Amino acid sequence: MKYDQVFILLLLLLLTSNCLSINDKDKQCSIRDTCSNSSLISPLIYGNEEFIQSRNCFCDSICQKYGDCCNQSKLINSNKYQCIDFLSPTSPEKPLIFAPLSVWMRTKCLRVYTGSRSDIYCRNLNNQTFKDNPILFIPVTSIRTNITYRNYFCAYCNNATNSNIQIWEYRANCPKNQTNFNNIILNKEEQMNNIYNLTQNCTRTIIYPRIKNDYKQPSVFIRPCKNSFPSVCPLGTSSDLARNCSLSSTAYRYDIISKIIYSNPYCAECNKNNNSEITCLEPYPRSGMSSASQGLPHPLSILFDPNLLNYYLNSDFNNISTTHMIYSLSYKCKQSNELYNLFLNKCSPITDLNKQIIMPLKCSYPVLTLEKSRRFNNGSLYLRSQSIFLTKDQYVSMNDYKIIFCSDQWKNIKITFPFYRNILSMICTIISLACLLIFMITFCLIPSLHNLP
């Protein structure tokens, strides 16, 4: 009888321990899945690694913009960003020895650029590798809007101007420095091929923009994210579970075996047979900086000049004479595939490059202008001299100064001048007329002036 009592006591202690363990785990999950005063900060790519690891959703003022808020309804998906792992493509042959930290990025163009060269370079990375074409994998961050784009071409086709963007650093760590310098800004075409040849046998990576003289502190706001499995269930899942998976708010769950991240417990339940392998505690600390950039010998820091990338994008090497066209409403060409070129003073065929830009506009009267404009944070544009307001989908930005817009709705467009120029013109005209009147009166009153030759 005594042994039975001991056995029952041990069993009760075991059950109590399990209950306490479950309750403790549920409490930890609840803390990570909900908001408190300590969780209201916006996570950064550096300095917040432990905070990011401790959260299954976020509570900052911009989480709704990215769709990773706690208790956020997903009936309307307003997230225009994609969670991108920017470090893994830099080391395809040798997997990273740490869990990389992903970043929210824009990976699509405005509708007006659909089908253009920039649109293709922005979204189509199929069969492309970082080793062969690193430009496509180097992110760009706008210092004006804090939006990070997957590459320069995504920034370009979202009308982010060169003067307001910061291209991330391309870092090469070589066994032997063959360049005699530690950093370079590529701004010439011949440098591009040369630098690729010099860094072929180097370990290469990407580093976010940093404050000068600071090894890790970012100089721009970069919002990290957790790259989760799509919020869908496999066929055969009950409708209630599938609906909860797709519509429930973010509360990440982690597969400790496959390292897959699910967006909420329902998605983990319907996609994973063994729930014992799922946890709400992220098991792996993540980093936004590769070990290839930390203290290795002979590093070479490379920055791409955005003007050089713009040159590649807007150059038509098959027909240089018609590369830079200005389109005017004052001239009408007879052929549908021609536009008037003000530089050549004749109608010229539309080049393939300009056709890519003009066709998405779907208009009869495309106009390129160099006039001063005012840009707004929402992407809209105001042409001052013509008093025209364009939304972000109504124009294409060639560079910081050149834009193409569709003038179909402004067919009677007339160039206007600022108010002060109108006043100045009126004053000068009045003075000229007054001088002419004085001369006529003087001429009539003094007969001797009539004999002047």
Contacts in CASP RR format, 6 or more apart in sequence:
PFRMAT RR
TARGET T0000
AUTHOR 0000-0000-0000
METHOD contacts of the structure
MODEL  1
MKYDQVFILLLLLLLTSNCLSINDKDKQCSIRDTCSNSSLISPLIYGNEE
FIQSRNCFCDSICQKYGDCCNQSKLINSNKYQCIDFLSPTSPEKPLIFAP
LSVWMRTKCLRVYTGSRSDIYCRNLNNQTFKDNPILFIPVTSIRTNITYR
NYFCAYCNNATNSNIQIWEYRANCPKNQTNFNNIILNKEEQMNNIYNLTQ
NCTRTIIYPRIKNDYKQPSVFIRPCKNSFPSVCPLGTSSDLARNCSLSST
AYRYDIISKIIYSNPYCAECNKNNNSEITCLEPYPRSGMSSASQGLPHPL
SILFDPNLLNYYLNSDFNNISTTHMIYSLSYKCKQSNELYNLFLNKCSPI
TDLNKQIIMPLKCSYPVLTLEKSRRFNNGSLYLRSQSIFLTKDQYVSMND
YKIIFCSDQWKNIKITFPFYRNILSMICTIISLACLLIFMITFCLIPSLH
NLP
25 280 0 8 1.000
28 280 0 8 1.000
28 281 0 8 1.000
29 56 0 8 1.000
29 280 0 8 1.000
29 281 0 8 1.000
32 54 0 8 1.000
32 55 0 8 1.000
32 56 0 8 1.000
32 57 0 8 1.000
32 251 0 8 1.000
32 280 0 8 1.000
32 281 0 8 1.000
33 56 0 8 1.000
33 57 0 8 1.000
33 70 0 8 1.000
33 251 0 8 1.000
33 280 0 8 1.000
34 70 0 8 1.000
34 71 0 8 1.000
35 59 0 8 1.000
35 70 0 8 1.000
35 71 0 8 1.000
36 59 0 8 1.000
39 55 0 8 1.000
39 58 0 8 1.000
39 59 0 8 1.000
40 59 0 8 1.000
40 60 0 8 1.000
41 48 0 8 1.000
41 51 0 8 1.000
41 60 0 8 1.000
42 58 0 8 1.000
42 60 0 8 1.000
42 61 0 8 1.000
42 62 0 8 1.000
42 221 0 8 1.000
42 223 0 8 1.000
43 51 0 8 1.000
43 52 0 8 1.000
43 55 0 8 1.000
43 58 0 8 1.000
43 60 0 8 1.000
43 223 0 8 1.000
43 224 0 8 1.000
44 218 0 8 1.000
44 221 0 8 1.000
44 222 0 8 1.000
44 224 0 8 1.000
45 101 0 8 1.000
45 103 0 8 1.000
45 208 0 8 1.000
45 218 0 8 1.000
45 222 0 8 1.000
45 223 0 8 1.000
45 224 0 8 1.000
45 288 0 8 1.000
46 208 0 8 1.000
46 216 0 8 1.000
46 217 0 8 1.000
46 218 0 8 1.000
46 288 0 8 1.000
46 289 0 8 1.000
47 216 0 8 1.000
48 224 0 8 1.000
49 101 0 8 1.000
49 285 0 8 1.000
49 286 0 8 1.000
49 287 0 8 1.000
50 285 0 8 1.000
52 101 0 8 1.000
52 224 0 8 1.000
52 226 0 8 1.000
52 286 0 8 1.000
53 282 0 8 1.000
53 284 0 8 1.000
53 285 0 8 1.000
53 286 0 8 1.000
54 282 0 8 1.000
56 250 0 8 1.000
56 251 0 8 1.000
56 252 0 8 1.000
56 253 0 8 1.000
56 280 0 8 1.000
56 282 0 8 1.000
57 63 0 8 1.000
57 68 0 8 1.000
57 69 0 8 1.000
57 70 0 8 1.000
57 72 0 8 1.000
57 249 0 8 1.000
57 250 0 8 1.000
57 251 0 8 1.000
57 252 0 8 1.000
58 68 0 8 1.000
58 69 0 8 1.000
58 70 0 8 1.000
58 250 0 8 1.000
59 69 0 8 1.000
59 70 0 8 1.000
62 223 0 8 1.000
63 69 0 8 1.000
63 70 0 8 1.000
63 72 0 8 1.000
64 72 0 8 1.000
64 78 0 8 1.000
65 78 0 8 1.000
65 79 0 8 1.000
65 81 0 8 1.000
66 79 0 8 1.000
66 81 0 8 1.000
66 104 0 8 1.000
66 223 0 8 1.000
66 225 0 8 1.000
67 74 0 8 1.000
67 77 0 8 1.000
67 78 0 8 1.000
67 79 0 8 1.000
67 250 0 8 1.000
68 225 0 8 1.000
68 226 0 8 1.000
68 250 0 8 1.000
69 249 0 8 1.000
69 250 0 8 1.000
70 249 0 8 1.000
70 250 0 8 1.000
70 251 0 8 1.000
71 249 0 8 1.000
72 249 0 8 1.000
72 250 0 8 1.000
73 247 0 8 1.000
73 249 0 8 1.000
74 231 0 8 1.000
74 246 0 8 1.000
74 247 0 8 1.000
74 248 0 8 1.000
74 249 0 8 1.000
75 247 0 8 1.000
80 106 0 8 1.000
80 108 0 8 1.000
81 104 0 8 1.000
81 105 0 8 1.000
81 106 0 8 1.000
81 107 0 8 1.000
82 104 0 8 1.000
82 105 0 8 1.000
82 106 0 8 1.000
82 107 0 8 1.000
82 150 0 8 1.000
83 102 0 8 1.000
83 103 0 8 1.000
83 104 0 8 1.000
83 105 0 8 1.000
83 225 0 8 1.000
83 226 0 8 1.000
83 227 0 8 1.000
83 228 0 8 1.000
84 102 0 8 1.000
84 103 0 8 1.000
84 104 0 8 1.000
84 105 0 8 1.000
84 107 0 8 1.000
84 139 0 8 1.000
84 150 0 8 1.000
84 227 0 8 1.000
85 100 0 8 1.000
85 102 0 8 1.000
85 227 0 8 1.000
86 100 0 8 1.000
86 102 0 8 1.000
86 103 0 8 1.000
86 105 0 8 1.000
86 137 0 8 1.000
86 139 0 8 1.000
86 168 0 8 1.000
86 206 0 8 1.000
87 96 0 8 1.000
87 100 0 8 1.000
87 101 0 8 1.000
87 205 0 8 1.000
87 206 0 8 1.000
87 288 0 8 1.000
87 290 0 8 1.000
88 95 0 8 1.000
88 96 0 8 1.000
88 100 0 8 1.000
89 129 0 8 1.000
89 130 0 8 1.000
89 137 0 8 1.000
90 130 0 8 1.000
90 137 0 8 1.000
90 204 0 8 1.000
90 205 0 8 1.000
90 206 0 8 1.000
90 290 0 8 1.000
90 292 0 8 1.000
91 203 0 8 1.000
91 205 0 8 1.000
91 290 0 8 1.000
91 292 0 8 1.000
92 129 0 8 1.000
92 130 0 8 1.000
92 131 0 8 1.000
96 290 0 8 1.000
97 291 0 8 1.000
98 284 0 8 1.000
98 285 0 8 1.000
98 286 0 8 1.000
98 287 0 8 1.000
98 291 0 8 1.000
99 259 0 8 1.000
99 284 0 8 1.000
99 285 0 8 1.000
99 286 0 8 1.000
99 287 0 8 1.000
100 286 0 8 1.000
100 287 0 8 1.000
100 288 0 8 1.000
100 290 0 8 1.000
101 224 0 8 1.000
101 286 0 8 1.000
101 287 0 8 1.000
101 288 0 8 1.000
102 224 0 8 1.000
102 225 0 8 1.000
102 226 0 8 1.000
102 227 0 8 1.000
103 139 0 8 1.000
103 148 0 8 1.000
103 222 0 8 1.000
103 223 0 8 1.000
103 224 0 8 1.000
103 225 0 8 1.000
104 148 0 8 1.000
104 223 0 8 1.000
104 224 0 8 1.000
104 225 0 8 1.000
105 139 0 8 1.000
105 148 0 8 1.000
105 149 0 8 1.000
105 150 0 8 1.000
105 154 0 8 1.000
106 147 0 8 1.000
106 148 0 8 1.000
106 149 0 8 1.000
106 150 0 8 1.000
106 154 0 8 1.000
106 155 0 8 1.000
106 158 0 8 1.000
107 122 0 8 1.000
107 123 0 8 1.000
107 149 0 8 1.000
107 150 0 8 1.000
107 154 0 8 1.000
108 122 0 8 1.000
108 123 0 8 1.000
108 154 0 8 1.000
109 116 0 8 1.000
109 118 0 8 1.000
109 119 0 8 1.000
109 122 0 8 1.000
109 123 0 8 1.000
109 154 0 8 1.000
109 157 0 8 1.000
109 158 0 8 1.000
110 157 0 8 1.000
110 158 0 8 1.000
110 159 0 8 1.000
110 392 0 8 1.000
110 393 0 8 1.000
111 360 0 8 1.000
111 393 0 8 1.000
112 360 0 8 1.000
112 361 0 8 1.000
112 393 0 8 1.000
112 394 0 8 1.000
112 395 0 8 1.000
112 396 0 8 1.000
113 119 0 8 1.000
113 157 0 8 1.000
113 357 0 8 1.000
113 360 0 8 1.000
113 396 0 8 1.000
114 360 0 8 1.000
115 356 0 8 1.000
115 359 0 8 1.000
115 360 0 8 1.000
116 157 0 8 1.000
116 356 0 8 1.000
116 357 0 8 1.000
116 360 0 8 1.000
116 396 0 8 1.000
117 153 0 8 1.000
117 313 0 8 1.000
117 353 0 8 1.000
117 356 0 8 1.000
118 153 0 8 1.000
118 154 0 8 1.000
118 156 0 8 1.000
118 157 0 8 1.000
118 313 0 8 1.000
119 157 0 8 1.000
121 136 0 8 1.000
121 151 0 8 1.000
121 153 0 8 1.000
121 313 0 8 1.000
122 149 0 8 1.000
122 150 0 8 1.000
122 151 0 8 1.000
122 153 0 8 1.000
122 154 0 8 1.000
122 156 0 8 1.000
122 157 0 8 1.000
123 154 0 8 1.000
125 136 0 8 1.000
125 137 0 8 1.000
128 136 0 8 1.000
128 137 0 8 1.000
130 137 0 8 1.000
130 204 0 8 1.000
131 204 0 8 1.000
134 170 0 8 1.000
134 204 0 8 1.000
135 151 0 8 1.000
135 152 0 8 1.000
135 304 0 8 1.000
135 309 0 8 1.000
136 151 0 8 1.000
136 153 0 8 1.000
137 150 0 8 1.000
137 151 0 8 1.000
137 206 0 8 1.000
138 151 0 8 1.000
138 152 0 8 1.000
138 167 0 8 1.000
138 168 0 8 1.000
138 170 0 8 1.000
138 206 0 8 1.000
138 304 0 8 1.000
139 148 0 8 1.000
139 149 0 8 1.000
139 150 0 8 1.000
139 151 0 8 1.000
139 167 0 8 1.000
139 168 0 8 1.000
139 206 0 8 1.000
139 208 0 8 1.000
140 148 0 8 1.000
140 149 0 8 1.000
140 151 0 8 1.000
140 152 0 8 1.000
140 154 0 8 1.000
140 155 0 8 1.000
140 160 0 8 1.000
140 165 0 8 1.000
140 166 0 8 1.000
140 167 0 8 1.000
140 168 0 8 1.000
140 306 0 8 1.000
141 147 0 8 1.000
141 148 0 8 1.000
141 149 0 8 1.000
141 165 0 8 1.000
141 166 0 8 1.000
141 168 0 8 1.000
141 208 0 8 1.000
141 209 0 8 1.000
141 220 0 8 1.000
141 221 0 8 1.000
141 222 0 8 1.000
142 148 0 8 1.000
142 149 0 8 1.000
142 155 0 8 1.000
142 160 0 8 1.000
142 164 0 8 1.000
142 165 0 8 1.000
142 166 0 8 1.000
143 164 0 8 1.000
143 165 0 8 1.000
143 166 0 8 1.000
143 220 0 8 1.000
144 160 0 8 1.000
144 164 0 8 1.000
144 377 0 8 1.000
145 160 0 8 1.000
145 377 0 8 1.000
146 220 0 8 1.000
146 221 0 8 1.000
146 223 0 8 1.000
147 158 0 8 1.000
147 160 0 8 1.000
148 222 0 8 1.000
148 223 0 8 1.000
149 155 0 8 1.000
149 158 0 8 1.000
149 160 0 8 1.000
152 165 0 8 1.000
152 167 0 8 1.000
152 304 0 8 1.000
152 306 0 8 1.000
152 309 0 8 1.000
153 309 0 8 1.000
153 313 0 8 1.000
155 165 0 8 1.000
156 309 0 8 1.000
156 310 0 8 1.000
156 313 0 8 1.000
156 397 0 8 1.000
158 392 0 8 1.000
159 375 0 8 1.000
159 379 0 8 1.000
159 381 0 8 1.000
159 392 0 8 1.000
159 395 0 8 1.000
159 396 0 8 1.000
159 397 0 8 1.000
161 375 0 8 1.000
161 397 0 8 1.000
161 399 0 8 1.000
161 400 0 8 1.000
162 306 0 8 1.000
162 307 0 8 1.000
162 310 0 8 1.000
162 399 0 8 1.000
162 400 0 8 1.000
163 400 0 8 1.000
165 306 0 8 1.000
166 209 0 8 1.000
166 219 0 8 1.000
166 220 0 8 1.000
167 303 0 8 1.000
167 304 0 8 1.000
167 306 0 8 1.000
168 206 0 8 1.000
168 207 0 8 1.000
168 208 0 8 1.000
168 209 0 8 1.000
169 206 0 8 1.000
169 207 0 8 1.000
169 208 0 8 1.000
169 209 0 8 1.000
169 210 0 8 1.000
169 301 0 8 1.000
169 302 0 8 1.000
169 303 0 8 1.000
170 204 0 8 1.000
170 206 0 8 1.000
170 301 0 8 1.000
170 302 0 8 1.000
170 303 0 8 1.000
170 304 0 8 1.000
171 204 0 8 1.000
171 205 0 8 1.000
171 206 0 8 1.000
171 207 0 8 1.000
171 292 0 8 1.000
171 293 0 8 1.000
171 299 0 8 1.000
171 300 0 8 1.000
171 301 0 8 1.000
171 302 0 8 1.000
172 198 0 8 1.000
172 199 0 8 1.000
172 202 0 8 1.000
172 203 0 8 1.000
172 204 0 8 1.000
172 299 0 8 1.000
172 300 0 8 1.000
172 302 0 8 1.000
173 202 0 8 1.000
173 203 0 8 1.000
173 204 0 8 1.000
173 205 0 8 1.000
173 292 0 8 1.000
173 293 0 8 1.000
173 296 0 8 1.000
173 297 0 8 1.000
173 298 0 8 1.000
173 299 0 8 1.000
173 300 0 8 1.000
174 198 0 8 1.000
174 199 0 8 1.000
174 201 0 8 1.000
174 202 0 8 1.000
174 203 0 8 1.000
174 298 0 8 1.000
174 300 0 8 1.000
175 201 0 8 1.000
175 202 0 8 1.000
175 298 0 8 1.000
176 298 0 8 1.000
177 298 0 8 1.000
177 300 0 8 1.000
178 198 0 8 1.000
179 198 0 8 1.000
179 300 0 8 1.000
181 300 0 8 1.000
182 299 0 8 1.000
182 300 0 8 1.000
182 301 0 8 1.000
183 300 0 8 1.000
183 301 0 8 1.000
183 302 0 8 1.000
183 303 0 8 1.000
184 191 0 8 1.000
184 195 0 8 1.000
184 300 0 8 1.000
184 301 0 8 1.000
184 302 0 8 1.000
184 303 0 8 1.000
185 302 0 8 1.000
185 303 0 8 1.000
185 304 0 8 1.000
185 305 0 8 1.000
186 192 0 8 1.000
186 195 0 8 1.000
186 302 0 8 1.000
186 303 0 8 1.000
186 304 0 8 1.000
186 305 0 8 1.000
186 308 0 8 1.000
187 305 0 8 1.000
187 307 0 8 1.000
187 308 0 8 1.000
188 308 0 8 1.000
189 308 0 8 1.000
189 311 0 8 1.000
192 308 0 8 1.000
195 302 0 8 1.000
198 300 0 8 1.000
199 300 0 8 1.000
199 302 0 8 1.000
202 300 0 8 1.000
203 292 0 8 1.000
203 296 0 8 1.000
204 292 0 8 1.000
205 290 0 8 1.000
205 292 0 8 1.000
205 293 0 8 1.000
206 290 0 8 1.000
207 289 0 8 1.000
207 290 0 8 1.000
207 293 0 8 1.000
207 301 0 8 1.000
208 218 0 8 1.000
208 220 0 8 1.000
208 222 0 8 1.000
208 288 0 8 1.000
208 289 0 8 1.000
209 218 0 8 1.000
209 219 0 8 1.000
209 220 0 8 1.000
210 216 0 8 1.000
210 217 0 8 1.000
210 218 0 8 1.000
210 219 0 8 1.000
211 217 0 8 1.000
211 218 0 8 1.000
211 219 0 8 1.000
212 219 0 8 1.000
216 289 0 8 1.000
224 286 0 8 1.000
224 288 0 8 1.000
226 252 0 8 1.000
226 261 0 8 1.000
226 282 0 8 1.000
227 261 0 8 1.000
228 252 0 8 1.000
228 261 0 8 1.000
228 262 0 8 1.000
228 263 0 8 1.000
229 260 0 8 1.000
229 261 0 8 1.000
229 262 0 8 1.000
229 263 0 8 1.000
229 267 0 8 1.000
229 271 0 8 1.000
231 245 0 8 1.000
231 246 0 8 1.000
231 263 0 8 1.000
231 264 0 8 1.000
231 267 0 8 1.000
232 242 0 8 1.000
232 245 0 8 1.000
232 246 0 8 1.000
232 267 0 8 1.000
233 241 0 8 1.000
233 242 0 8 1.000
233 245 0 8 1.000
233 246 0 8 1.000
233 267 0 8 1.000
233 270 0 8 1.000
233 271 0 8 1.000
234 270 0 8 1.000
234 271 0 8 1.000
237 245 0 8 1.000
237 270 0 8 1.000
241 266 0 8 1.000
241 269 0 8 1.000
241 270 0 8 1.000
242 270 0 8 1.000
244 264 0 8 1.000
244 266 0 8 1.000
245 263 0 8 1.000
245 264 0 8 1.000
245 266 0 8 1.000
245 267 0 8 1.000
245 269 0 8 1.000
245 270 0 8 1.000
248 263 0 8 1.000
248 264 0 8 1.000
248 265 0 8 1.000
248 266 0 8 1.000
249 264 0 8 1.000
250 263 0 8 1.000
250 264 0 8 1.000
251 263 0 8 1.000
251 264 0 8 1.000
251 265 0 8 1.000
251 280 0 8 1.000
252 261 0 8 1.000
252 262 0 8 1.000
252 263 0 8 1.000
252 264 0 8 1.000
252 280 0 8 1.000
252 282 0 8 1.000
253 261 0 8 1.000
253 262 0 8 1.000
253 264 0 8 1.000
253 265 0 8 1.000
253 267 0 8 1.000
253 268 0 8 1.000
253 278 0 8 1.000
253 279 0 8 1.000
253 280 0 8 1.000
254 260 0 8 1.000
254 261 0 8 1.000
254 262 0 8 1.000
254 278 0 8 1.000
254 279 0 8 1.000
254 280 0 8 1.000
254 281 0 8 1.000
254 282 0 8 1.000
254 283 0 8 1.000
255 261 0 8 1.000
255 262 0 8 1.000
255 268 0 8 1.000
255 272 0 8 1.000
255 277 0 8 1.000
255 278 0 8 1.000
256 277 0 8 1.000
256 278 0 8 1.000
256 279 0 8 1.000
256 283 0 8 1.000
257 277 0 8 1.000
259 284 0 8 1.000
262 268 0 8 1.000
262 271 0 8 1.000
262 272 0 8 1.000
262 278 0 8 1.000
265 278 0 8 1.000
265 280 0 8 1.000
268 275 0 8 1.000
268 278 0 8 1.000
269 275 0 8 1.000
269 278 0 8 1.000
272 278 0 8 1.000
293 299 0 8 1.000
307 399 0 8 1.000
310 399 0 8 1.000
314 323 0 8 1.000
314 353 0 8 1.000
314 398 0 8 1.000
314 399 0 8 1.000
315 323 0 8 1.000
315 353 0 8 1.000
316 322 0 8 1.000
316 323 0 8 1.000
316 351 0 8 1.000
316 352 0 8 1.000
316 353 0 8 1.000
316 354 0 8 1.000
318 351 0 8 1.000
318 352 0 8 1.000
319 349 0 8 1.000
319 351 0 8 1.000
321 344 0 8 1.000
321 348 0 8 1.000
322 341 0 8 1.000
322 344 0 8 1.000
322 348 0 8 1.000
322 349 0 8 1.000
322 351 0 8 1.000
322 354 0 8 1.000
323 351 0 8 1.000
323 353 0 8 1.000
324 343 0 8 1.000
325 339 0 8 1.000
325 341 0 8 1.000
325 342 0 8 1.000
325 343 0 8 1.000
325 348 0 8 1.000
325 351 0 8 1.000
325 354 0 8 1.000
325 368 0 8 1.000
326 341 0 8 1.000
326 342 0 8 1.000
326 343 0 8 1.000
326 368 0 8 1.000
326 370 0 8 1.000
327 339 0 8 1.000
327 340 0 8 1.000
327 365 0 8 1.000
327 366 0 8 1.000
327 367 0 8 1.000
327 368 0 8 1.000
327 404 0 8 1.000
328 340 0 8 1.000
328 342 0 8 1.000
328 367 0 8 1.000
329 365 0 8 1.000
329 367 0 8 1.000
329 407 0 8 1.000
329 411 0 8 1.000
329 413 0 8 1.000
331 340 0 8 1.000
331 347 0 8 1.000
332 340 0 8 1.000
333 339 0 8 1.000
333 340 0 8 1.000
333 347 0 8 1.000
334 347 0 8 1.000
335 347 0 8 1.000
337 349 0 8 1.000
337 350 0 8 1.000
338 347 0 8 1.000
338 348 0 8 1.000
338 349 0 8 1.000
338 350 0 8 1.000
339 347 0 8 1.000
339 348 0 8 1.000
339 350 0 8 1.000
339 354 0 8 1.000
339 366 0 8 1.000
340 346 0 8 1.000
340 347 0 8 1.000
340 348 0 8 1.000
341 347 0 8 1.000
341 348 0 8 1.000
350 358 0 8 1.000
357 396 0 8 1.000
357 398 0 8 1.000
357 404 0 8 1.000
358 366 0 8 1.000
358 404 0 8 1.000
360 396 0 8 1.000
361 396 0 8 1.000
361 404 0 8 1.000
361 405 0 8 1.000
361 406 0 8 1.000
362 406 0 8 1.000
363 406 0 8 1.000
363 407 0 8 1.000
363 408 0 8 1.000
364 408 0 8 1.000
365 406 0 8 1.000
365 407 0 8 1.000
365 408 0 8 1.000
365 411 0 8 1.000
366 404 0 8 1.000
366 405 0 8 1.000
366 406 0 8 1.000
366 407 0 8 1.000
367 404 0 8 1.000
367 405 0 8 1.000
367 406 0 8 1.000
367 407 0 8 1.000
367 413 0 8 1.000
368 398 0 8 1.000
368 402 0 8 1.000
368 403 0 8 1.000
368 404 0 8 1.000
369 383 0 8 1.000
369 386 0 8 1.000
369 402 0 8 1.000
369 403 0 8 1.000
369 404 0 8 1.000
369 405 0 8 1.000
370 401 0 8 1.000
370 402 0 8 1.000
371 383 0 8 1.000
371 384 0 8 1.000
371 385 0 8 1.000
371 386 0 8 1.000
372 384 0 8 1.000
372 385 0 8 1.000
373 381 0 8 1.000
373 382 0 8 1.000
373 383 0 8 1.000
373 384 0 8 1.000
373 403 0 8 1.000
374 381 0 8 1.000
374 382 0 8 1.000
374 384 0 8 1.000
375 381 0 8 1.000
376 382 0 8 1.000
378 392 0 8 1.000
379 391 0 8 1.000
379 392 0 8 1.000
380 389 0 8 1.000
380 390 0 8 1.000
380 391 0 8 1.000
380 392 0 8 1.000
381 389 0 8 1.000
381 390 0 8 1.000
381 392 0 8 1.000
381 395 0 8 1.000
381 403 0 8 1.000
382 388 0 8 1.000
382 389 0 8 1.000
382 390 0 8 1.000
383 389 0 8 1.000
383 390 0 8 1.000
384 418 0 8 1.000
385 415 0 8 1.000
385 416 0 8 1.000
385 417 0 8 1.000
385 418 0 8 1.000
386 410 0 8 1.000
386 413 0 8 1.000
386 414 0 8 1.000
386 415 0 8 1.000
386 416 0 8 1.000
387 416 0 8 1.000
388 405 0 8 1.000
388 410 0 8 1.000
388 413 0 8 1.000
390 405 0 8 1.000
394 405 0 8 1.000
394 406 0 8 1.000
395 403 0 8 1.000
395 404 0 8 1.000
395 405 0 8 1.000
395 406 0 8 1.000
396 403 0 8 1.000
396 404 0 8 1.000
396 405 0 8 1.000
397 403 0 8 1.000
398 404 0 8 1.000
407 413 0 8 1.000
417 425 0 8 1.000
442 449 0 8 1.000
443 449 0 8 1.000
443 450 0 8 1.000
END
